[in-house]
Amino acid sequence: MRKQESIDGAIKVKLLFFGPLAEKLNQRSIELSLLYGTTINQIIDRFELKSMISDGLVVALDGDIGVDLDTEVKDSSEIAFLPPVSGG
């Protein structure tokens, strides 16, 4: 039997937000249904995060930090948006 994602063309992912982004969106996580083949860049566009990526926001896919933003997300993926680390 084929996987469910290939039957209906939809997947479910979890987005995690940290730092100022969590405050801006007023939530720390969102479960999202997407079309099979959606890329991280498409999620970034949907949530209007391009400028934050330019300012150092880092993306992690299933714990892998700094993934290629053209990577397609899979069913049950976890995508975390991490603020730049500042030190002193």
Long-range contacts (C-beta under 8 A, 24 or more apart in sequence): 3-75, 4-75, 5-36, 5-74, 5-75, 6-36, 9-35, 9-36, 10-34, 10-35, 10-36, 11-35, 11-36, 11-38, 11-73, 11-74, 11-75, 11-76, 11-77, 12-75, 12-76, 13-73, 13-75, 13-76, 13-77, 13-78, 13-79, 14-76, 14-77, 14-78, 14-79, 15-43, 15-47, 15-79, 15-80, 15-81, 16-78, 16-79, 16-80, 16-81, 17-80, 17-81, 18-80, 18-81, 18-82, 18-83, 19-82, 19-83, 20-83, 21-49, 21-52, 21-57, 21-81, 21-83, 34-73, 36-75, 37-72, 38-72, 38-73, 39-69, 39-70, 39-71, 39-72, 39-73, 40-67, 40-68, 40-69, 40-70, 40-71, 40-73, 40-79, 41-69, 41-70, 43-73, 43-79, 44-69, 49-81, 52-81, 55-84, 56-83, 56-84, 57-81, 57-82, 57-83, 57-84, 58-82, 58-83, 58-84
